[in-house]
Amino acid sequence: MNATLTPELCTAVDRFGSSYDTAQNLIRECAAHDWARIAIVMDASGFLEDGDHWYATEAEQVRAASNYDAAKRWFAEECGPIGGAWDDTGWIMYDADDPTAVALAERMTGALHGHPILDDDDHTEREHIAMVEEIEGSPLTLPDGVDGEDVLRELSCPSLGEITMTMVEEALSGMGYVACSDCDEWLTPATARTGEPLCRDCALEESCPPVRWTTPTLYGSPGWSPGKPLTAVLTPYLDGYATEQGAAYREDVRAIVRGSRAGYRAVYGRAA
């Protein structure tokens, strides 16, 4: 059988594909199915593809995958299983002389020209999942017990591919979280107060006073070395008030260090 492409498909191949190679591949598929003429379901931008190819934005990829799977379902329901009579190679090809397939393809093409989505519910679900993954895959570490779904609920009409770290940070702030001043851990202060919040590890790091071991010089110069965290001094504060208020605060830590015997001795080299 001398298989051919429909005029519309020839035009599309010339426009969207590597014309000779694409045409020959399609003709081989056509002959394998014993079709005289082959056609491909089209959308407004070209071949209706499966979403696994290159797209300018993630939103375009999600839309393509949704439309492709919806089209496969429609063909399976009205024309038979995909992969049987209708080939599944990233495009949905069909027998151009089959009235049922032609009518279905025309209906889908008309729908896509009027509205770029075949199944709004499916597309919305895929877009939602992609936005959750976008939030959870960002460099920002979410607080314990908080996931992308929680953050997404706090955002106002977000768009896939346009959720920024600033938007996520603002959402977390709206949920009552504050970021540690020295690292990326999120804290949940129980009381609103000014100051610089710290997580437990950063509070202990803040309690490392410079140890004077030579003639005093400017801090950070070779005359100073970092001391050890004053764990024993800070433990009552961290286990008590800091735990109750949801965060330690830099001002508190510094005041405790200055007021303690160990801190005084570390800073000034002698007992208080």
FIGUMI-443581 format. One record per residue (C-alpha): residue number from 1; x, y, z; residue in one letter. Coordinates in nm, 4 decimals, always signed. Last residue first. Layout:
BEGIN
+------+----------+----------+----------+------+
: loba :       xx :       yy :       zz : guse :
+------+----------+----------+----------+------+
:  NUM :        X :        Y :        Z :    A :
...
+------+----------+----------+----------+------+
This chain:
BEGIN
+------+----------+----------+----------+------+
: loba :       xx :       yy :       zz : guse :
+------+----------+----------+----------+------+
:  272 :  +3.3361 :  +3.8380 :  +8.8017 :    A :
:  271 :  +3.6177 :  +3.5915 :  +8.7419 :    A :
:  270 :  +3.8989 :  +3.6841 :  +8.5088 :    R :
:  269 :  +3.9832 :  +3.6790 :  +8.1384 :    G :
:  268 :  +3.7443 :  +3.9570 :  +8.0430 :    Y :
:  267 :  +3.5269 :  +3.7833 :  +7.7869 :    V :
:  266 :  +3.5551 :  +3.4244 :  +7.8994 :    A :
:  265 :  +3.5447 :  +3.5181 :  +8.2687 :    R :
:  264 :  +3.2359 :  +3.7304 :  +8.2217 :    Y :
:  263 :  +3.0664 :  +3.4535 :  +8.0247 :    G :
:  262 :  +3.1466 :  +3.1905 :  +8.2814 :    A :
:  261 :  +3.0348 :  +3.4131 :  +8.5672 :    R :
:  260 :  +2.7110 :  +3.4943 :  +8.3897 :    S :
:  259 :  +2.5740 :  +3.8423 :  +8.3283 :    G :
:  258 :  +2.7463 :  +3.9067 :  +7.9975 :    R :
:  257 :  +2.6436 :  +3.5661 :  +7.8611 :    V :
:  256 :  +2.2850 :  +3.6056 :  +7.9794 :    I :
:  255 :  +2.2615 :  +3.9547 :  +7.8262 :    A :
:  254 :  +2.4048 :  +3.8297 :  +7.4975 :    R :
:  253 :  +2.1613 :  +3.5411 :  +7.4835 :    V :
:  252 :  +1.8635 :  +3.7614 :  +7.5633 :    D :
:  251 :  +1.9566 :  +4.0166 :  +7.2959 :    E :
:  250 :  +2.0003 :  +3.7401 :  +7.0379 :    R :
:  249 :  +1.6554 :  +3.6012 :  +7.1008 :    Y :
:  248 :  +1.5564 :  +3.2395 :  +7.1620 :    A :
:  247 :  +1.2447 :  +3.1134 :  +6.9927 :    A :
:  246 :  +0.9015 :  +2.9648 :  +7.0546 :    G :
:  245 :  +0.8069 :  +3.1823 :  +7.3550 :    Q :
:  244 :  +0.7756 :  +2.8844 :  +7.5889 :    E :
:  243 :  +1.0881 :  +2.7139 :  +7.4564 :    T :
:  242 :  +1.2924 :  +3.0331 :  +7.4955 :    A :
:  241 :  +1.1578 :  +3.0836 :  +7.8498 :    Y :
:  240 :  +1.2492 :  +2.7379 :  +7.9762 :    G :
:  239 :  +1.4647 :  +2.4872 :  +7.7956 :    D :
:  238 :  +1.6656 :  +2.7554 :  +7.6150 :    L :
:  237 :  +1.6943 :  +2.9797 :  +7.9249 :    Y :
:  236 :  +1.7877 :  +2.6966 :  +8.1601 :    P :
:  235 :  +2.0332 :  +2.5589 :  +7.8984 :    T :
:  234 :  +2.2122 :  +2.8901 :  +7.8386 :    L :
:  233 :  +2.4747 :  +2.8825 :  +8.1144 :    V :
:  232 :  +2.5403 :  +2.5102 :  +8.0841 :    A :
:  231 :  +2.5766 :  +2.5384 :  +7.7085 :    T :
:  230 :  +2.8192 :  +2.8311 :  +7.7160 :    L :
:  229 :  +2.9299 :  +2.7542 :  +7.3617 :    P :
:  228 :  +3.3102 :  +2.7140 :  +7.3412 :    K :
:  227 :  +3.5353 :  +3.0105 :  +7.2792 :    G :
:  226 :  +3.6316 :  +3.1682 :  +6.9506 :    P :
:  225 :  +3.9912 :  +3.2888 :  +6.9209 :    S :
:  224 :  +4.1335 :  +3.6356 :  +6.9721 :    W :
:  223 :  +4.4738 :  +3.7998 :  +6.9267 :    G :
:  222 :  +4.4854 :  +3.6937 :  +6.5620 :    P :
:  221 :  +4.2296 :  +3.9629 :  +6.4714 :    S :
:  220 :  +3.8581 :  +3.8938 :  +6.4760 :    G :
:  219 :  +3.7915 :  +4.1232 :  +6.7675 :    Y :
:  218 :  +4.0426 :  +4.4075 :  +6.7793 :    L :
:  217 :  +4.3366 :  +4.3449 :  +7.0092 :    T :
:  216 :  +4.3746 :  +4.2353 :  +7.3693 :    P :
:  215 :  +4.7219 :  +4.1040 :  +7.4593 :    T :
:  214 :  +4.7126 :  +3.7288 :  +7.4179 :    T :
:  213 :  +4.4659 :  +3.4496 :  +7.4973 :    W :
:  212 :  +4.1412 :  +3.6424 :  +7.5062 :    R :
:  211 :  +3.8554 :  +3.4037 :  +7.4378 :    V :
:  210 :  +3.5891 :  +3.5543 :  +7.2127 :    P :
:  209 :  +3.2439 :  +3.4674 :  +7.3441 :    P :
:  208 :  +3.0597 :  +3.1622 :  +7.2078 :    C :
:  207 :  +2.7041 :  +3.2362 :  +7.3248 :    S :
:  206 :  +2.5947 :  +3.3236 :  +6.9700 :    E :
:  205 :  +2.6739 :  +2.9667 :  +6.8656 :    E :
:  204 :  +2.4463 :  +2.8420 :  +7.1437 :    L :
:  203 :  +2.1695 :  +3.0691 :  +7.0174 :    A :
:  202 :  +2.2386 :  +2.9509 :  +6.6622 :    C :
:  201 :  +2.1862 :  +2.5902 :  +6.7676 :    D :
:  200 :  +1.8658 :  +2.6674 :  +6.9581 :    R :
:  199 :  +1.7078 :  +2.8739 :  +6.6808 :    C :
:  198 :  +1.7475 :  +3.2494 :  +6.6956 :    L :
:  197 :  +1.5032 :  +3.5400 :  +6.6867 :    P :
:  196 :  +1.6398 :  +3.8944 :  +6.6411 :    E :
:  195 :  +1.4438 :  +4.1519 :  +6.8328 :    G :
:  194 :  +1.0916 :  +4.2813 :  +6.8646 :    T :
:  193 :  +0.8178 :  +4.0896 :  +7.0363 :    R :
:  192 :  +0.5039 :  +3.9036 :  +6.9367 :    A :
:  191 :  +0.4488 :  +3.6054 :  +7.1599 :    T :
:  190 :  +0.4252 :  +3.2360 :  +7.0774 :    A :
:  189 :  +0.7244 :  +3.2510 :  +6.8449 :    P :
:  188 :  +0.7072 :  +2.9764 :  +6.5835 :    T :
:  187 :  +1.0523 :  +2.9258 :  +6.4321 :    L :
:  186 :  +1.1778 :  +2.8614 :  +6.0786 :    W :
:  185 :  +1.5321 :  +2.7360 :  +6.0251 :    E :
:  184 :  +1.7287 :  +2.8987 :  +5.7431 :    D :
:  183 :  +2.0211 :  +3.0271 :  +5.9502 :    C :
:  182 :  +2.1411 :  +3.3337 :  +6.1445 :    D :
:  181 :  +1.8297 :  +3.5427 :  +6.2081 :    S :
:  180 :  +1.6096 :  +3.2368 :  +6.2503 :    C :
:  179 :  +1.3094 :  +3.2795 :  +6.0249 :    A :
:  178 :  +0.9704 :  +3.3736 :  +6.1644 :    V :
:  177 :  +0.6526 :  +3.1666 :  +6.1509 :    Y :
:  176 :  +0.2992 :  +3.2808 :  +6.2328 :    G :
:  175 :  +0.1131 :  +3.1474 :  +5.9287 :    M :
:  174 :  +0.1296 :  +3.4918 :  +5.7676 :    G :
:  173 :  +0.5054 :  +3.4805 :  +5.8073 :    S :
:  172 :  +0.5028 :  +3.1464 :  +5.6272 :    L :
:  171 :  +0.3054 :  +3.3004 :  +5.3407 :    A :
:  170 :  +0.5433 :  +3.5967 :  +5.3245 :    E :
:  169 :  +0.8394 :  +3.3588 :  +5.3043 :    E :
:  168 :  +0.6688 :  +3.1603 :  +5.0272 :    V :
:  167 :  +0.5989 :  +3.4779 :  +4.8283 :    M :
:  166 :  +0.9591 :  +3.5928 :  +4.8757 :    T :
:  165 :  +1.0825 :  +3.2530 :  +4.7595 :    M :
:  164 :  +0.8952 :  +3.3129 :  +4.4347 :    T :
:  163 :  +0.5913 :  +3.1378 :  +4.2871 :    I :
:  162 :  +0.5770 :  +3.2316 :  +3.9166 :    E :
:  161 :  +0.6234 :  +2.8921 :  +3.7529 :    G :
:  160 :  +0.2628 :  +2.7905 :  +3.8126 :    L :
:  159 :  +0.0488 :  +3.0913 :  +3.8935 :    S :
:  158 :  -0.0644 :  +3.1882 :  +4.2440 :    P :
:  157 :  -0.4200 :  +3.3059 :  +4.3201 :    C :
:  156 :  -0.3505 :  +3.4364 :  +4.6717 :    S :
:  155 :  -0.1010 :  +3.2218 :  +4.8584 :    L :
:  154 :  -0.1849 :  +3.0854 :  +5.2036 :    E :
:  153 :  -0.3339 :  +2.7621 :  +5.0701 :    R :
:  152 :  -0.0140 :  +2.7058 :  +4.8713 :    L :
:  151 :  +0.1922 :  +2.7176 :  +5.1909 :    V :
:  150 :  -0.0056 :  +2.4391 :  +5.3559 :    D :
:  149 :  -0.0025 :  +2.2269 :  +5.0397 :    E :
:  148 :  +0.3749 :  +2.2722 :  +5.0087 :    G :
:  147 :  +0.4337 :  +2.1137 :  +5.3470 :    D :
:  146 :  +0.4492 :  +2.2316 :  +5.7082 :    V :
:  145 :  +0.5052 :  +1.9900 :  +5.9981 :    G :
:  144 :  +0.8653 :  +2.0973 :  +6.0510 :    D :
:  143 :  +0.9230 :  +2.4398 :  +5.8985 :    P :
:  142 :  +0.9934 :  +2.4661 :  +5.5230 :    L :
:  141 :  +1.3507 :  +2.4893 :  +5.3954 :    T :
:  140 :  +1.3781 :  +2.7451 :  +5.1132 :    L :
:  139 :  +1.5887 :  +2.6219 :  +4.8217 :    P :
:  138 :  +1.2638 :  +2.5491 :  +4.6330 :    S :
:  137 :  +1.1559 :  +2.1904 :  +4.5688 :    G :
:  136 :  +0.8693 :  +2.1969 :  +4.8194 :    E :
:  135 :  +0.7222 :  +2.5092 :  +4.6607 :    I :
:  134 :  +0.7552 :  +2.3825 :  +4.3027 :    E :
:  133 :  +0.6226 :  +2.0404 :  +4.4041 :    E :
:  132 :  +0.3112 :  +2.2058 :  +4.5489 :    V :
:  131 :  +0.2804 :  +2.4125 :  +4.2302 :    M :
:  130 :  +0.3069 :  +2.1002 :  +4.0120 :    A :
:  129 :  +0.0374 :  +1.9196 :  +4.2135 :    I :
:  128 :  -0.1992 :  +2.2158 :  +4.1746 :    H :
:  127 :  -0.1294 :  +2.2385 :  +3.8005 :    E :
:  126 :  -0.2043 :  +1.8689 :  +3.7596 :    R :
:  125 :  -0.5321 :  +1.9015 :  +3.9503 :    E :
:  124 :  -0.6367 :  +2.2106 :  +3.7545 :    T :
:  123 :  -0.5558 :  +2.0387 :  +3.4239 :    H :
:  122 :  -0.7608 :  +1.7315 :  +3.5135 :    D :
:  121 :  -1.0594 :  +1.9431 :  +3.6166 :    D :
:  120 :  -1.0347 :  +2.1659 :  +3.3088 :    D :
:  119 :  -1.0290 :  +1.8775 :  +3.0608 :    D :
:  118 :  -0.9668 :  +1.9833 :  +2.7001 :    L :
:  117 :  -0.7676 :  +2.2994 :  +2.7714 :    I :
:  116 :  -0.6722 :  +2.5715 :  +2.5186 :    P :
:  115 :  -1.0314 :  +2.7038 :  +2.4773 :    H :
:  114 :  -1.1866 :  +2.7878 :  +2.1381 :    G :
:  113 :  -0.9011 :  +2.6527 :  +1.9286 :    H :
:  112 :  -0.8710 :  +2.3541 :  +2.1596 :    L :
:  111 :  -1.2425 :  +2.2710 :  +2.1252 :    A :
:  110 :  -1.2256 :  +2.2859 :  +1.7463 :    G :
:  109 :  -0.9229 :  +2.0555 :  +1.7427 :    T :
:  108 :  -1.0975 :  +1.8126 :  +1.9746 :    M :
:  107 :  -1.4132 :  +1.8027 :  +1.7637 :    R :
:  106 :  -1.2109 :  +1.7668 :  +1.4443 :    E :
:  105 :  -1.0181 :  +1.4763 :  +1.5954 :    A :
:  104 :  -1.3430 :  +1.3081 :  +1.7027 :    L :
:  103 :  -1.5025 :  +1.3501 :  +1.3599 :    A :
:  102 :  -1.1931 :  +1.2132 :  +1.1859 :    V :
:  101 :  -1.1698 :  +0.9156 :  +1.4216 :    A :
:  100 :  -1.5356 :  +0.8229 :  +1.3690 :    T :
:   99 :  -1.5192 :  +0.8733 :  +0.9901 :    P :
:   98 :  -1.2073 :  +0.6499 :  +0.9506 :    D :
:   97 :  -1.0345 :  +0.7568 :  +0.6277 :    D :
:   96 :  -0.7746 :  +0.9738 :  +0.8015 :    A :
:   95 :  -0.6694 :  +0.6755 :  +1.0123 :    D :
:   94 :  -0.5304 :  +0.8158 :  +1.3332 :    Y :
:   93 :  -0.2159 :  +0.9463 :  +1.4954 :    M :
:   92 :  -0.2015 :  +1.0755 :  +1.8526 :    I :
:   91 :  +0.1496 :  +1.2101 :  +1.9016 :    W :
:   90 :  +0.4055 :  +1.1114 :  +2.1656 :    G :
:   89 :  +0.4329 :  +0.7704 :  +2.0040 :    T :
:   88 :  +0.0915 :  +0.6249 :  +2.0899 :    D :
:   87 :  -0.0568 :  +0.4688 :  +1.7740 :    D :
:   86 :  -0.4300 :  +0.4358 :  +1.7320 :    W :
:   85 :  -0.5717 :  +0.0972 :  +1.6283 :    A :
:   84 :  -0.3977 :  -0.0734 :  +1.9151 :    G :
:   83 :  -0.1613 :  +0.1561 :  +2.1013 :    G :
:   82 :  -0.4502 :  +0.3701 :  +2.2203 :    I :
:   81 :  -0.7494 :  +0.1457 :  +2.2853 :    P :
:   80 :  -1.0571 :  +0.1811 :  +2.0631 :    G :
:   79 :  -1.2261 :  +0.4580 :  +1.8661 :    C :
:   78 :  -1.4789 :  +0.6226 :  +2.0964 :    E :
:   77 :  -1.3601 :  +0.5580 :  +2.4519 :    E :
:   76 :  -0.9915 :  +0.5072 :  +2.3708 :    A :
:   75 :  -0.9935 :  +0.8152 :  +2.1491 :    F :
:   74 :  -1.1474 :  +1.0269 :  +2.4241 :    W :
:   73 :  -0.9053 :  +0.8942 :  +2.6835 :    R :
:   72 :  -0.6070 :  +0.9611 :  +2.4577 :    K :
:   71 :  -0.7307 :  +1.3178 :  +2.3985 :    A :
:   70 :  -0.7533 :  +1.3746 :  +2.7733 :    A :
:   69 :  -0.4012 :  +1.2366 :  +2.8159 :    D :
:   68 :  -0.2678 :  +1.4727 :  +2.5497 :    Y :
:   67 :  -0.4561 :  +1.7738 :  +2.6837 :    N :
:   66 :  -0.3235 :  +1.7221 :  +3.0379 :    S :
:   65 :  +0.0340 :  +1.6637 :  +2.9215 :    A :
:   64 :  +0.0241 :  +1.9761 :  +2.7025 :    A :
:   63 :  -0.1189 :  +2.1918 :  +2.9830 :    R :
:   62 :  +0.1468 :  +2.0715 :  +3.2272 :    V :
:   61 :  +0.4230 :  +2.1414 :  +2.9752 :    Q :
:   60 :  +0.2898 :  +2.4885 :  +2.8969 :    E :
:   59 :  +0.2787 :  +2.5735 :  +3.2687 :    A :
:   58 :  +0.6345 :  +2.4437 :  +3.3090 :    E :
:   57 :  +0.7489 :  +2.7056 :  +3.0624 :    T :
:   56 :  +0.9227 :  +2.7192 :  +2.7233 :    A :
:   55 :  +0.8483 :  +2.3552 :  +2.6495 :    Y :
:   54 :  +1.0771 :  +2.0698 :  +2.5491 :    W :
:   53 :  +0.9155 :  +1.7273 :  +2.5159 :    H :
:   52 :  +0.7537 :  +1.5059 :  +2.7757 :    D :
:   51 :  +0.4192 :  +1.6891 :  +2.7562 :    G :
:   50 :  +0.2509 :  +1.4240 :  +2.5381 :    D :
:   49 :  +0.2169 :  +1.6241 :  +2.2187 :    E :
:   48 :  -0.0821 :  +1.7622 :  +2.0257 :    L :
:   47 :  +0.0920 :  +1.8578 :  +1.7033 :    F :
:   46 :  +0.0910 :  +2.2287 :  +1.6203 :    G :
:   45 :  +0.0314 :  +2.5458 :  +1.8216 :    S :
:   44 :  -0.3506 :  +2.5658 :  +1.8106 :    A :
:   43 :  -0.3896 :  +2.1932 :  +1.8722 :    D :
:   42 :  -0.3588 :  +1.9079 :  +1.6266 :    M :
:   41 :  -0.4554 :  +1.5405 :  +1.6303 :    V :
:   40 :  -0.2454 :  +1.3615 :  +1.3713 :    I :
:   39 :  -0.3469 :  +1.2256 :  +1.0297 :    A :
:   38 :  -0.2630 :  +0.9158 :  +0.8261 :    I :
:   37 :  -0.3831 :  +0.8016 :  +0.4861 :    R :
:   36 :  -0.4124 :  +0.4560 :  +0.3329 :    A :
:   35 :  -0.3948 :  +0.2762 :  +0.6667 :    W :
:   34 :  -0.2609 :  -0.0769 :  +0.6987 :    D :
:   33 :  -0.1491 :  -0.0109 :  +1.0550 :    H :
:   32 :  +0.2166 :  -0.0746 :  +0.9707 :    A :
:   31 :  +0.1712 :  +0.1247 :  +0.6504 :    A :
:   30 :  +0.0669 :  +0.4343 :  +0.8451 :    C :
:   29 :  +0.3525 :  +0.3963 :  +1.0906 :    E :
:   28 :  +0.5950 :  +0.3768 :  +0.7961 :    R :
:   27 :  +0.4306 :  +0.6852 :  +0.6427 :    I :
:   26 :  +0.4687 :  +0.8717 :  +0.9701 :    L :
:   25 :  +0.8385 :  +0.7928 :  +0.9893 :    N :
:   24 :  +0.8846 :  +0.9037 :  +0.6265 :    Q :
:   23 :  +0.7040 :  +1.2324 :  +0.6884 :    A :
:   22 :  +0.9058 :  +1.3088 :  +1.0006 :    T :
:   21 :  +1.2349 :  +1.2359 :  +0.8267 :    D :
:   20 :  +1.1456 :  +1.4493 :  +0.5228 :    Y :
:   19 :  +0.9851 :  +1.7459 :  +0.7021 :    S :
:   18 :  +1.1968 :  +1.7916 :  +1.0112 :    S :
:   17 :  +0.8887 :  +1.8929 :  +1.2012 :    G :
:   16 :  +0.6685 :  +2.1896 :  +1.2871 :    F :
:   15 :  +0.5995 :  +2.3788 :  +0.9632 :    R :
:   14 :  +0.6735 :  +2.1197 :  +0.6972 :    D :
:   13 :  +0.5117 :  +1.8502 :  +0.9094 :    V :
:   12 :  +0.2073 :  +2.0726 :  +0.9675 :    A :
:   11 :  +0.1620 :  +2.1338 :  +0.5929 :    T :
:   10 :  +0.1920 :  +1.7628 :  +0.5204 :    C :
:    9 :  -0.0542 :  +1.6917 :  +0.8013 :    L :
:    8 :  -0.3138 :  +1.9279 :  +0.6549 :    E :
:    7 :  -0.2656 :  +1.7738 :  +0.3076 :    P :
:    6 :  -0.3306 :  +1.4281 :  +0.4561 :    T :
:    5 :  -0.0283 :  +1.1992 :  +0.4589 :    L :
:    4 :  +0.0186 :  +0.9111 :  +0.2205 :    T :
:    3 :  +0.0539 :  +0.5331 :  +0.2295 :    A :
:    2 :  +0.1280 :  +0.3455 :  -0.0907 :    N :
:    1 :  +0.0000 :  +0.0000 :  +0.0000 :    M :
+------+----------+----------+----------+------+
